[in-house]
Amino acid sequence: METKFLENTVEFKIDFFEVDSMRIVWHGNYINYFERARCAFLDKIGYNYIAMEESGYIFPVTEVKCKYVKSLHFGDICRAKAILVEYENMIKFNFELYNAKTGELTTKGSVSQMCIDAKTGETQFVCPQIWRDKVEKCIKEGGLK
């Protein structure tokens, strides 16, 4: 079982442009919902993609997993939870998407990212200290505020 270091939840309404002709969310959009949750987490911790690049690093995605449990539909409110499970040598988030009205789990998955030096393109086998410090500070404070 993976350690859950920190988590953050966001909610958003499913718009018409996100669904197919059956008014069911198109399967590829669930990965976008993972991204929304991950970006909200990174904003909250104070080390978003802009800050990463400004500190000299980029974090390309190396693996995505997605398990569809139940569909979301046009007009539903999605509750997207991002759970940080690795942060020292790579960044890995697990995700859980829920129908906010019913509380039902609709989708679960994970995204892994590796750290790259933005100038040299070299793989970093340890994430930058600035990132680890921000995560560890939030852990000590009892979570994201």
N, CA, C and O atoms as a GROMACS GRO file, in nm:
protein
  580
    1MET      N    1   0.084  -0.119   0.000
    1MET     CA    2   0.000   0.000   0.000
    1MET      C    3   0.088   0.125   0.000
    1MET      O    4   0.186   0.132   0.074
    2GLU      N    5   0.053   0.220  -0.082
    2GLU     CA    6   0.132   0.342  -0.093
    2GLU      C    7   0.099   0.438   0.021
    2GLU      O    8  -0.014   0.444   0.070
    3THR      N    9   0.201   0.513   0.062
    3THR     CA   10   0.183   0.615   0.164
    3THR      C   11   0.115   0.735   0.101
    3THR      O   12   0.155   0.782  -0.005
    4LYS      N   13   0.011   0.785   0.167
    4LYS     CA   14  -0.056   0.907   0.123
    4LYS      C   15   0.004   1.022   0.200
    4LYS      O   16  -0.024   1.040   0.319
    5PHE      N   17   0.088   1.101   0.134
    5PHE     CA   18   0.155   1.211   0.202
    5PHE      C   19   0.064   1.332   0.219
    5PHE      O   20   0.051   1.386   0.328
    6LEU      N   21   0.000   1.374   0.111
    6LEU     CA   22  -0.087   1.491   0.112
    6LEU      C   23  -0.197   1.469   0.010
    6LEU      O   24  -0.181   1.393  -0.085
    7GLU      N   25  -0.311   1.537   0.030
    7GLU     CA   26  -0.416   1.531  -0.071
    7GLU      C   27  -0.490   1.664  -0.080
    7GLU      O   28  -0.489   1.744   0.014
    8ASN      N   29  -0.552   1.685  -0.194
    8ASN     CA   30  -0.630   1.806  -0.218
    8ASN      C   31  -0.747   1.770  -0.308
    8ASN      O   32  -0.735   1.683  -0.395
    9THR      N   33  -0.860   1.836  -0.288
    9THR     CA   34  -0.980   1.808  -0.366
    9THR      C   35  -1.032   1.936  -0.431
    9THR      O   36  -1.032   2.043  -0.370
   10VAL      N   37  -1.075   1.924  -0.556
   10VAL     CA   38  -1.139   2.034  -0.628
   10VAL      C   39  -1.271   1.983  -0.687
   10VAL      O   40  -1.287   1.863  -0.710
   11GLU      N   41  -1.363   2.074  -0.710
   11GLU     CA   42  -1.490   2.039  -0.774
   11GLU      C   43  -1.513   2.128  -0.895
   11GLU      O   44  -1.474   2.245  -0.896
   12PHE      N   45  -1.577   2.072  -0.997
   12PHE     CA   46  -1.610   2.148  -1.117
   12PHE      C   47  -1.727   2.080  -1.188
   12PHE      O   48  -1.750   1.960  -1.174
   13LYS      N   49  -1.799   2.160  -1.263
   13LYS     CA   50  -1.915   2.112  -1.338
   13LYS      C   51  -1.871   2.056  -1.472
   13LYS      O   52  -1.783   2.111  -1.537
   14ILE      N   53  -1.933   1.946  -1.513
   14ILE     CA   54  -1.905   1.886  -1.644
   14ILE      C   55  -1.978   1.968  -1.750
   14ILE      O   56  -2.101   1.978  -1.748
   15ASP      N   57  -1.903   2.027  -1.841
   15ASP     CA   58  -1.959   2.110  -1.946
   15ASP      C   59  -1.996   2.029  -2.070
   15ASP      O   60  -1.951   1.916  -2.087
   16PHE      N   61  -2.080   2.088  -2.154
   16PHE     CA   62  -2.129   2.020  -2.273
   16PHE      C   63  -2.016   1.977  -2.367
   16PHE      O   64  -2.022   1.869  -2.426
   17PHE      N   65  -1.913   2.061  -2.381
   17PHE     CA   66  -1.805   2.028  -2.475
   17PHE      C   67  -1.718   1.911  -2.428
   17PHE      O   68  -1.632   1.864  -2.502
   18GLU      N   69  -1.740   1.862  -2.306
   18GLU     CA   70  -1.660   1.752  -2.252
   18GLU      C   71  -1.726   1.615  -2.274
   18GLU      O   72  -1.667   1.512  -2.241
   19VAL      N   73  -1.847   1.614  -2.329
   19VAL     CA   74  -1.921   1.488  -2.340
   19VAL      C   75  -1.937   1.445  -2.485
   19VAL      O   76  -1.918   1.524  -2.578
   20ASP      N   77  -1.973   1.318  -2.502
   20ASP     CA   78  -1.998   1.265  -2.636
   20ASP      C   79  -2.147   1.277  -2.669
   20ASP      O   80  -2.221   1.344  -2.598
   21SER      N   81  -2.190   1.213  -2.776
   21SER     CA   82  -2.329   1.224  -2.821
   21SER      C   83  -2.428   1.160  -2.724
   21SER      O   84  -2.549   1.185  -2.734
   22MET      N   85  -2.380   1.080  -2.631
   22MET     CA   86  -2.467   1.019  -2.530
   22MET      C   87  -2.469   1.100  -2.400
   22MET      O   88  -2.528   1.059  -2.301
   23ARG      N   89  -2.402   1.218  -2.403
   23ARG     CA   90  -2.389   1.307  -2.288
   23ARG      C   91  -2.308   1.245  -2.174
   23ARG      O   92  -2.321   1.283  -2.058
   24ILE      N   93  -2.223   1.150  -2.211
   24ILE     CA   94  -2.129   1.087  -2.118
   24ILE      C   95  -1.993   1.150  -2.142
   24ILE      O   96  -1.955   1.175  -2.256
   25VAL      N   97  -1.918   1.176  -2.035
   25VAL     CA   98  -1.785   1.235  -2.051
   25VAL      C   99  -1.700   1.145  -2.142
   25VAL      O  100  -1.689   1.025  -2.120
   26TRP      N  101  -1.642   1.208  -2.244
   26TRP     CA  102  -1.553   1.137  -2.334
   26TRP      C  103  -1.435   1.084  -2.255
   26TRP      O  104  -1.380   1.154  -2.170
   27HIS      N  105  -1.394   0.959  -2.281
   27HIS     CA  106  -1.296   0.889  -2.198
   27HIS      C  107  -1.165   0.965  -2.179
   27HIS      O  108  -1.107   0.959  -2.071
   28GLY      N  109  -1.118   1.036  -2.280
   28GLY     CA  110  -0.991   1.108  -2.268
   28GLY      C  111  -0.997   1.226  -2.172
   28GLY      O  112  -0.893   1.270  -2.122
   29ASN      N  113  -1.116   1.278  -2.147
   29ASN     CA  114  -1.128   1.393  -2.057
   29ASN      C  115  -1.101   1.358  -1.911
   29ASN      O  116  -1.069   1.447  -1.832
   30TYR      N  117  -1.112   1.232  -1.876
   30TYR     CA  118  -1.082   1.194  -1.737
   30TYR      C  119  -0.936   1.223  -1.704
   30TYR      O  120  -0.904   1.258  -1.590
   31ILE      N  121  -0.847   1.209  -1.801
   31ILE     CA  122  -0.706   1.243  -1.781
   31ILE      C  123  -0.693   1.394  -1.760
   31ILE      O  124  -0.611   1.438  -1.680
   32ASN      N  125  -0.772   1.473  -1.833
   32ASN     CA  126  -0.774   1.618  -1.811
   32ASN      C  127  -0.819   1.650  -1.668
   32ASN      O  128  -0.768   1.744  -1.608
   33TYR      N  129  -0.913   1.574  -1.616
   33TYR     CA  130  -0.959   1.598  -1.479
   33TYR      C  131  -0.849   1.566  -1.378
   33TYR      O  132  -0.836   1.634  -1.276
   34PHE      N  133  -0.769   1.463  -1.407
   34PHE     CA  134  -0.652   1.436  -1.323
   34PHE      C  135  -0.561   1.559  -1.323
   34PHE      O  136  -0.511   1.602  -1.219
   35GLU      N  137  -0.540   1.615  -1.443
   35GLU     CA  138  -0.453   1.733  -1.456
   35GLU      C  139  -0.507   1.852  -1.378
   35GLU      O  140  -0.431   1.924  -1.314
   36ARG      N  141  -0.638   1.874  -1.384
   36ARG     CA  142  -0.698   1.984  -1.307
   36ARG      C  143  -0.670   1.967  -1.159
   36ARG      O  144  -0.631   2.062  -1.091
   37ALA      N  145  -0.690   1.846  -1.109
   37ALA     CA  146  -0.667   1.818  -0.967
   37ALA      C  147  -0.520   1.835  -0.931
   37ALA      O  148  -0.487   1.890  -0.826
   38ARG      N  149  -0.432   1.788  -1.018
   38ARG     CA  150  -0.287   1.799  -0.993
   38ARG      C  151  -0.244   1.945  -0.994
   38ARG      O  152  -0.167   1.987  -0.907
   39CYS      N  153  -0.292   2.023  -1.089
   39CYS     CA  154  -0.256   2.166  -1.095
   39CYS      C  155  -0.306   2.241  -0.973
   39CYS      O  156  -0.236   2.328  -0.921
   40ALA      N  157  -0.427   2.210  -0.927
   40ALA     CA  158  -0.480   2.274  -0.806
   40ALA      C  159  -0.394   2.239  -0.685
   40ALA      O  160  -0.368   2.325  -0.600
   41PHE      N  161  -0.350   2.113  -0.676
   41PHE     CA  162  -0.262   2.070  -0.568
   41PHE      C  163  -0.132   2.150  -0.572
   41PHE      O  164  -0.088   2.204  -0.470
   42LEU      N  165  -0.070   2.158  -0.690
   42LEU     CA  166   0.058   2.228  -0.704
   42LEU      C  167   0.045   2.377  -0.674
   42LEU      O  168   0.134   2.436  -0.614
   43ASP      N  169  -0.066   2.438  -0.716
   43ASP     CA  170  -0.091   2.578  -0.682
   43ASP      C  171  -0.098   2.596  -0.531
   43ASP      O  172  -0.040   2.689  -0.475
   44LYS      N  173  -0.168   2.504  -0.466
   44LYS     CA  174  -0.188   2.516  -0.321
   44LYS      C  175  -0.058   2.497  -0.244
   44LYS      O  176  -0.036   2.561  -0.141
   45ILE      N  177   0.028   2.409  -0.293
   45ILE     CA  178   0.154   2.386  -0.223
   45ILE      C  179   0.257   2.495  -0.254
   45ILE      O  180   0.358   2.508  -0.185
   46GLY      N  181   0.230   2.575  -0.359
   46GLY     CA  182   0.319   2.686  -0.393
   46GLY      C  183   0.433   2.648  -0.485
   46GLY      O  184   0.537   2.714  -0.486
   47TYR      N  185   0.415   2.541  -0.563
   47TYR     CA  186   0.520   2.500  -0.657
   47TYR      C  187   0.452   2.445  -0.783
   47TYR      O  188   0.459   2.326  -0.812
   48ASN      N  189   0.387   2.535  -0.856
   48ASN     CA  190   0.316   2.495  -0.977
   48ASN      C  191   0.415   2.485  -1.094
   48ASN      O  192   0.536   2.502  -1.076
   49TYR      N  193   0.362   2.458  -1.212
   49TYR     CA  194   0.450   2.435  -1.327
   49TYR      C  195   0.532   2.558  -1.364
   49TYR      O  196   0.645   2.545  -1.412
   50ILE      N  197   0.478   2.677  -1.341
   50ILE     CA  198   0.555   2.799  -1.367
   50ILE      C  199   0.672   2.808  -1.269
   50ILE      O  200   0.785   2.836  -1.309
   51ALA      N  201   0.645   2.784  -1.140
   51ALA     CA  202   0.751   2.788  -1.038
   51ALA      C  203   0.856   2.680  -1.064
   51ALA      O  204   0.975   2.703  -1.044
   52MET      N  205   0.812   2.563  -1.108
   52MET     CA  206   0.907   2.456  -1.140
   52MET      C  207   1.006   2.502  -1.246
   52MET      O  208   1.127   2.488  -1.231
   53GLU      N  209   0.950   2.557  -1.354
   53GLU     CA  210   1.036   2.601  -1.464
   53GLU      C  211   1.126   2.716  -1.421
   53GLU      O  212   1.243   2.722  -1.460
   54GLU      N  213   1.072   2.809  -1.342
   54GLU     CA  214   1.153   2.921  -1.293
   54GLU      C  215   1.267   2.874  -1.204
   54GLU      O  216   1.372   2.939  -1.197
   55SER      N  217   1.248   2.759  -1.136
   55SER     CA  218   1.355   2.705  -1.051
   55SER      C  219   1.450   2.615  -1.129
   55SER      O  220   1.543   2.557  -1.072
   56GLY      N  221   1.426   2.602  -1.261
   56GLY     CA  222   1.520   2.529  -1.346
   56GLY      C  223   1.484   2.384  -1.375
   56GLY      O  224   1.568   2.308  -1.422
   57TYR      N  225   1.359   2.346  -1.347
   57TYR     CA  226   1.320   2.205  -1.366
   57TYR      C  227   1.190   2.194  -1.443
   57TYR      O  228   1.105   2.283  -1.439
   58ILE      N  229   1.176   2.083  -1.513
   58ILE     CA  230   1.050   2.046  -1.574
   58ILE      C  231   1.018   1.904  -1.530
   58ILE      O  232   1.108   1.828  -1.494
   59PHE      N  233   0.891   1.868  -1.533
   59PHE     CA  234   0.846   1.739  -1.483
   59PHE      C  235   0.755   1.671  -1.585
   59PHE      O  236   0.633   1.672  -1.568
   60PRO      N  237   0.811   1.611  -1.691
   60PRO     CA  238   0.726   1.544  -1.788
   60PRO      C  239   0.659   1.420  -1.728
   60PRO      O  240   0.712   1.353  -1.639
   61VAL      N  241   0.541   1.392  -1.780
   61VAL     CA  242   0.466   1.273  -1.739
   61VAL      C  243   0.533   1.151  -1.801
   61VAL      O  244   0.565   1.150  -1.920
   62THR      N  245   0.554   1.048  -1.719
   62THR     CA  246   0.616   0.924  -1.767
   62THR      C  247   0.519   0.806  -1.768
   62THR      O  248   0.543   0.707  -1.837
   63GLU      N  249   0.410   0.817  -1.692
   63GLU     CA  250   0.314   0.706  -1.688
   63GLU      C  251   0.177   0.759  -1.645
   63GLU      O  252   0.167   0.842  -1.554
   64VAL      N  253   0.073   0.710  -1.711
   64VAL     CA  254  -0.065   0.741  -1.674
   64VAL      C  255  -0.142   0.610  -1.667
   64VAL      O  256  -0.131   0.526  -1.757
   65LYS      N  257  -0.218   0.594  -1.562
   65LYS     CA  258  -0.309   0.479  -1.548
   65LYS      C  259  -0.448   0.534  -1.518
   65LYS      O  260  -0.463   0.629  -1.442
   66CYS      N  261  -0.548   0.472  -1.578
   66CYS     CA  262  -0.686   0.517  -1.556
   66CYS      C  263  -0.780   0.397  -1.555
   66CYS      O  264  -0.778   0.316  -1.647
   67LYS      N  265  -0.860   0.387  -1.451
   67LYS     CA  266  -0.960   0.280  -1.438
   67LYS      C  267  -1.097   0.346  -1.432
   67LYS      O  268  -1.128   0.420  -1.340
   68TYR      N  269  -1.178   0.318  -1.532
   68TYR     CA  270  -1.313   0.373  -1.539
   68TYR      C  271  -1.408   0.283  -1.461
   68TYR      O  272  -1.420   0.164  -1.490
   69VAL      N  273  -1.475   0.340  -1.362
   69VAL     CA  274  -1.565   0.264  -1.276
   69VAL      C  275  -1.710   0.294  -1.311
   69VAL      O  276  -1.793   0.203  -1.321
   70LYS      N  277  -1.741   0.421  -1.330
   70LYS     CA  278  -1.877   0.466  -1.361
   70LYS      C  279  -1.865   0.598  -1.435
   70LYS      O  280  -1.771   0.674  -1.411
   71SER      N  281  -1.958   0.626  -1.524
   71SER     CA  282  -1.950   0.746  -1.607
   71SER      C  283  -1.995   0.872  -1.534
   71SER      O  284  -2.082   0.868  -1.447
   72LEU      N  285  -1.934   0.983  -1.573
   72LEU     CA  286  -1.984   1.116  -1.539
   72LEU      C  287  -2.061   1.167  -1.661
   72LEU      O  288  -2.031   1.128  -1.774
   73HIS      N  289  -2.160   1.253  -1.637
   73HIS     CA  290  -2.246   1.302  -1.744
   73HIS      C  291  -2.250   1.454  -1.746
   73HIS      O  292  -2.212   1.521  -1.650
   74PHE      N  293  -2.298   1.506  -1.859
   74PHE     CA  294  -2.318   1.650  -1.874
   74PHE      C  295  -2.399   1.704  -1.755
   74PHE      O  296  -2.505   1.651  -1.721
   75GLY      N  297  -2.346   1.810  -1.693
   75GLY     CA  298  -2.414   1.874  -1.581
   75GLY      C  299  -2.375   1.822  -1.445
   75GLY      O  300  -2.403   1.887  -1.344
   76ASP      N  301  -2.312   1.704  -1.438
   76ASP     CA  302  -2.266   1.651  -1.309
   76ASP      C  303  -2.159   1.742  -1.250
   76ASP      O  304  -2.091   1.815  -1.323
   77ILE      N  305  -2.145   1.737  -1.120
   77ILE     CA  306  -2.034   1.802  -1.052
   77ILE      C  307  -1.933   1.693  -1.019
   77ILE      O  308  -1.964   1.595  -0.951
   78CYS      N  309  -1.811   1.711  -1.068
   78CYS     CA  310  -1.703   1.615  -1.042
   78CYS      C  311  -1.623   1.663  -0.922
   78CYS      O  312  -1.581   1.779  -0.916
   79ARG      N  313  -1.602   1.574  -0.827
   79ARG     CA  314  -1.511   1.600  -0.715
   79ARG      C  315  -1.384   1.521  -0.745
   79ARG      O  316  -1.386   1.398  -0.747
   80ALA      N  317  -1.275   1.593  -0.768
   80ALA     CA  318  -1.148   1.531  -0.808
   80ALA      C  319  -1.047   1.542  -0.695
   80ALA      O  320  -1.013   1.652  -0.651
   81LYS      N  321  -1.001   1.428  -0.649
   81LYS     CA  322  -0.904   1.423  -0.539
   81LYS      C  323  -0.767   1.382  -0.593
   81LYS      O  324  -0.754   1.279  -0.658
   82ALA      N  325  -0.666   1.464  -0.565
   82ALA     CA  326  -0.527   1.434  -0.599
   82ALA      C  327  -0.456   1.394  -0.471
   82ALA      O  328  -0.458   1.468  -0.372
   83ILE      N  329  -0.392   1.278  -0.472
   83ILE     CA  330  -0.325   1.224  -0.354
   83ILE      C  331  -0.177   1.203  -0.387
   83ILE      O  332  -0.143   1.119  -0.471
   84LEU      N  333  -0.091   1.279  -0.322
   84LEU     CA  334   0.053   1.266  -0.345
   84LEU      C  335   0.104   1.141  -0.274
   84LEU      O  336   0.091   1.128  -0.152
   85VAL      N  337   0.162   1.048  -0.352
   85VAL     CA  338   0.212   0.923  -0.293
   85VAL      C  339   0.363   0.905  -0.308
   85VAL      O  340   0.421   0.820  -0.242
   86GLU      N  341   0.428   0.985  -0.394
   86GLU     CA  342   0.574   0.985  -0.406
   86GLU      C  343   0.619   1.127  -0.436
   86GLU      O  344   0.556   1.196  -0.516
   87TYR      N  345   0.728   1.170  -0.373
   87TYR     CA  346   0.775   1.307  -0.398
   87TYR      C  347   0.926   1.323  -0.391
   87TYR      O  348   0.976   1.430  -0.425
   88GLU      N  349   1.000   1.223  -0.348
   88GLU     CA  350   1.144   1.240  -0.330
   88GLU      C  351   1.222   1.214  -0.459
   88GLU      O  352   1.303   1.298  -0.499
   89ASN      N  353   1.201   1.101  -0.522
   89ASN     CA  354   1.277   1.065  -0.642
   89ASN      C  355   1.197   1.088  -0.770
   89ASN      O  356   1.254   1.090  -0.880
   90MET      N  357   1.068   1.104  -0.757
   90MET     CA  358   0.977   1.133  -0.868
   90MET      C  359   0.851   1.190  -0.805
   90MET      O  360   0.837   1.191  -0.683
   91ILE      N  361   0.762   1.239  -0.888
   91ILE     CA  362   0.632   1.283  -0.837
   91ILE      C  363   0.528   1.184  -0.887
   91ILE      O  364   0.519   1.156  -1.006
   92LYS      N  365   0.451   1.130  -0.793
   92LYS     CA  366   0.342   1.040  -0.831
   92LYS      C  367   0.218   1.079  -0.754
   92LYS      O  368   0.219   1.091  -0.632
   93PHE      N  369   0.110   1.098  -0.830
   93PHE     CA  370  -0.020   1.124  -0.772
   93PHE      C  371  -0.114   1.009  -0.803
   93PHE      O  372  -0.113   0.955  -0.914
   94ASN      N  373  -0.195   0.971  -0.706
   94ASN     CA  374  -0.311   0.888  -0.731
   94ASN      C  375  -0.431   0.982  -0.739
   94ASN      O  376  -0.432   1.088  -0.677
   95PHE      N  377  -0.530   0.942  -0.816
   95PHE     CA  378  -0.649   1.025  -0.834
   95PHE      C  379  -0.774   0.944  -0.809
   95PHE      O  380  -0.781   0.825  -0.841
   96GLU      N  381  -0.873   1.012  -0.752
   96GLU     CA  382  -1.006   0.956  -0.736
   96GLU      C  383  -1.104   1.062  -0.783
   96GLU      O  384  -1.101   1.176  -0.735
   97LEU      N  385  -1.192   1.026  -0.877
   97LEU     CA  386  -1.295   1.116  -0.924
   97LEU      C  387  -1.429   1.064  -0.876
   97LEU      O  388  -1.458   0.944  -0.885
   98TYR      N  389  -1.511   1.154  -0.824
   98TYR     CA  390  -1.642   1.119  -0.769
   98TYR      C  391  -1.751   1.204  -0.833
   98TYR      O  392  -1.725   1.316  -0.876
   99ASN      N  393  -1.871   1.150  -0.839
   99ASN     CA  394  -1.989   1.230  -0.867
   99ASN      C  395  -2.022   1.298  -0.735
   99ASN      O  396  -2.058   1.231  -0.638
  100ALA      N  397  -2.011   1.430  -0.729
  100ALA     CA  398  -2.026   1.502  -0.603
  100ALA      C  399  -2.167   1.488  -0.545
  100ALA      O  400  -2.184   1.489  -0.423
  101LYS      N  401  -2.268   1.474  -0.631
  101LYS     CA  402  -2.406   1.463  -0.583
  101LYS      C  403  -2.432   1.328  -0.517
  101LYS      O  404  -2.494   1.321  -0.411
  102THR      N  405  -2.386   1.221  -0.581
  102THR     CA  406  -2.414   1.086  -0.529
  102THR      C  407  -2.304   1.033  -0.438
  102THR      O  408  -2.327   0.941  -0.360
  103GLY      N  409  -2.184   1.091  -0.449
  103GLY     CA  410  -2.070   1.041  -0.373
  103GLY      C  411  -2.006   0.917  -0.433
  103GLY      O  412  -1.913   0.862  -0.375
  104GLU      N  413  -2.055   0.872  -0.548
  104GLU     CA  414  -2.003   0.750  -0.610
  104GLU      C  415  -1.867   0.774  -0.676
  104GLU      O  416  -1.846   0.874  -0.744
  105LEU      N  417  -1.777   0.679  -0.656
  105LEU     CA  418  -1.648   0.679  -0.725
  105LEU      C  419  -1.673   0.652  -0.872
  105LEU      O  420  -1.741   0.555  -0.907
  106THR      N  421  -1.619   0.737  -0.960
  106THR     CA  422  -1.638   0.716  -1.103
  106THR      C  423  -1.510   0.672  -1.174
  106THR      O  424  -1.515   0.596  -1.270
  107THR      N  425  -1.397   0.719  -1.125
  107THR     CA  426  -1.271   0.692  -1.193
  107THR      C  427  -1.158   0.696  -1.092
  107THR      O  428  -1.161   0.774  -0.997
  108LYS      N  429  -1.059   0.610  -1.112
  108LYS     CA  430  -0.937   0.619  -1.031
  108LYS      C  431  -0.818   0.597  -1.122
  108LYS      O  432  -0.828   0.535  -1.227
  109GLY      N  433  -0.705   0.651  -1.079
  109GLY     CA  434  -0.588   0.637  -1.163
  109GLY      C  435  -0.465   0.696  -1.097
  109GLY      O  436  -0.466   0.730  -0.979
  110SER      N  437  -0.360   0.709  -1.176
  110SER     CA  438  -0.235   0.766  -1.125
  110SER      C  439  -0.158   0.829  -1.240
  110SER      O  440  -0.176   0.795  -1.356
  111VAL      N  441  -0.072   0.923  -1.202
  111VAL     CA  442   0.018   0.988  -1.297
  111VAL      C  443   0.155   0.997  -1.230
  111VAL      O  444   0.165   1.043  -1.116
  112SER      N  445   0.259   0.955  -1.301
  112SER     CA  446   0.397   0.966  -1.253
  112SER      C  447   0.471   1.067  -1.340
  112SER      O  448   0.450   1.075  -1.461
  113GLN      N  449   0.559   1.145  -1.275
  113GLN     CA  450   0.639   1.245  -1.345
  113GLN      C  451   0.783   1.236  -1.296
  113GLN      O  452   0.809   1.215  -1.178
  114MET      N  453   0.877   1.253  -1.389
  114MET     CA  454   1.018   1.255  -1.352
  114MET      C  455   1.070   1.397  -1.361
  114MET      O  456   1.014   1.481  -1.432
  115CYS      N  457   1.176   1.424  -1.290
  115CYS     CA  458   1.237   1.557  -1.288
  115CYS      C  459   1.350   1.564  -1.390
  115CYS      O  460   1.434   1.475  -1.399
  116ILE      N  461   1.348   1.672  -1.468
  116ILE     CA  462   1.450   1.697  -1.570
  116ILE      C  463   1.508   1.836  -1.547
  116ILE      O  464   1.434   1.931  -1.522
  117ASP      N  465   1.640   1.850  -1.557
  117ASP     CA  466   1.702   1.982  -1.554
  117ASP      C  467   1.663   2.053  -1.684
  117ASP      O  468   1.693   2.004  -1.793
  118ALA      N  469   1.597   2.168  -1.671
  118ALA     CA  470   1.544   2.238  -1.789
  118ALA      C  471   1.653   2.286  -1.884
  118ALA      O  472   1.629   2.294  -2.005
  119LYS      N  473   1.771   2.316  -1.833
  119LYS     CA  474   1.879   2.368  -1.919
  119LYS      C  475   1.956   2.256  -1.989
  119LYS      O  476   1.986   2.266  -2.108
  120THR      N  477   1.987   2.151  -1.915
  120THR     CA  478   2.071   2.045  -1.971
  120THR      C  479   1.992   1.928  -2.029
  120THR      O  480   2.043   1.852  -2.110
  121GLY      N  481   1.866   1.914  -1.986
  121GLY     CA  482   1.786   1.801  -2.029
  121GLY      C  483   1.819   1.672  -1.956
  121GLY      O  484   1.769   1.566  -1.991
  122GLU      N  485   1.903   1.682  -1.853
  122GLU     CA  486   1.945   1.563  -1.779
  122GLU      C  487   1.840   1.521  -1.676
  122GLU      O  488   1.779   1.605  -1.608
  123THR      N  489   1.820   1.391  -1.667
  123THR     CA  490   1.730   1.335  -1.567
  123THR      C  491   1.786   1.359  -1.428
  123THR      O  492   1.906   1.340  -1.405
  124GLN      N  493   1.701   1.400  -1.337
  124GLN     CA  494   1.739   1.418  -1.198
  124GLN      C  495   1.681   1.300  -1.119
  124GLN      O  496   1.560   1.276  -1.123
  125PHE      N  497   1.764   1.228  -1.050
  125PHE     CA  498   1.717   1.110  -0.979
  125PHE      C  499   1.665   1.142  -0.840
  125PHE      O  500   1.613   1.054  -0.770
  126VAL      N  501   1.680   1.267  -0.800
  126VAL     CA  502   1.621   1.318  -0.676
  126VAL      C  503   1.550   1.447  -0.713
  126VAL      O  504   1.606   1.530  -0.785
  127CYS      N  505   1.428   1.465  -0.664
  127CYS     CA  506   1.355   1.589  -0.693
  127CYS      C  507   1.423   1.706  -0.624
  127CYS      O  508   1.491   1.687  -0.524
  128PRO      N  509   1.404   1.827  -0.676
  128PRO     CA  510   1.471   1.945  -0.620
  128PRO      C  511   1.435   1.968  -0.473
  128PRO      O  512   1.324   1.940  -0.429
  129GLN      N  513   1.532   2.019  -0.400
  129GLN     CA  514   1.513   2.046  -0.258
  129GLN      C  515   1.395   2.141  -0.234
  129GLN      O  516   1.321   2.123  -0.137
  130ILE      N  517   1.376   2.240  -0.320
  130ILE     CA  518   1.266   2.335  -0.302
  130ILE      C  519   1.131   2.262  -0.300
  130ILE      O  520   1.044   2.297  -0.220
  131TRP      N  521   1.113   2.164  -0.386
  131TRP     CA  522   0.990   2.084  -0.392
  131TRP      C  523   0.976   1.999  -0.266
  131TRP      O  524   0.871   1.997  -0.202
  132ARG      N  525   1.084   1.929  -0.231
  132ARG     CA  526   1.078   1.842  -0.113
  132ARG      C  527   1.052   1.923   0.014
  132ARG      O  528   0.977   1.879   0.101
  133ASP      N  529   1.112   2.042   0.024
  133ASP     CA  530   1.089   2.129   0.140
  133ASP      C  531   0.943   2.171   0.150
  133ASP      O  532   0.886   2.171   0.259
  134LYS      N  533   0.882   2.206   0.038
  134LYS     CA  534   0.741   2.248   0.039
  134LYS      C  535   0.650   2.134   0.081
  134LYS      O  536   0.558   2.153   0.160
  135VAL      N  537   0.676   2.015   0.029
  135VAL     CA  538   0.596   1.898   0.066
  135VAL      C  539   0.613   1.868   0.215
  135VAL      O  540   0.515   1.849   0.286
  136GLU      N  541   0.737   1.863   0.261
  136GLU     CA  542   0.764   1.827   0.401
  136GLU      C  543   0.707   1.931   0.497
  136GLU      O  544   0.663   1.896   0.607
  137LYS      N  545   0.708   2.058   0.459
  137LYS     CA  546   0.648   2.163   0.542
  137LYS      C  547   0.497   2.139   0.556
  137LYS      O  548   0.443   2.149   0.666
  138CYS      N  549   0.431   2.108   0.447
  138CYS     CA  550   0.287   2.081   0.452
  138CYS      C  551   0.255   1.956   0.534
  138CYS      O  552   0.156   1.952   0.607
  139ILE      N  553   0.339   1.854   0.520
  139ILE     CA  554   0.319   1.732   0.600
  139ILE      C  555   0.328   1.766   0.748
  139ILE      O  556   0.244   1.723   0.827
  140LYS      N  557   0.432   1.841   0.787
  140LYS     CA  558   0.450   1.880   0.928
  140LYS      C  559   0.334   1.963   0.979
  140LYS      O  560   0.296   1.954   1.096
  141GLU      N  561   0.276   2.047   0.891
  141GLU     CA  562   0.164   2.134   0.930
  141GLU      C  563   0.030   2.061   0.927
  141GLU      O  564  -0.073   2.121   0.957
  142GLY      N  565   0.032   1.934   0.892
  142GLY     CA  566  -0.091   1.855   0.893
  142GLY      C  567  -0.172   1.858   0.765
  142GLY      O  568  -0.289   1.821   0.765
  143GLY      N  569  -0.112   1.901   0.656
  143GLY     CA  570  -0.180   1.897   0.526
  143GLY      C  571  -0.182   2.031   0.457
  143GLY      O  572  -0.130   2.130   0.508
  144LEU      N  573  -0.244   2.032   0.341
  144LEU     CA  574  -0.257   2.156   0.263
  144LEU      C  575  -0.364   2.244   0.325
  144LEU      O  576  -0.468   2.194   0.369
  145LYS      N  577  -0.340   2.372   0.328
  145LYS     CA  578  -0.437   2.466   0.386
  145LYS      C  579  -0.507   2.542   0.277
  145LYS      O  580  -0.592   2.626   0.305
   0.00000   0.00000   0.00000
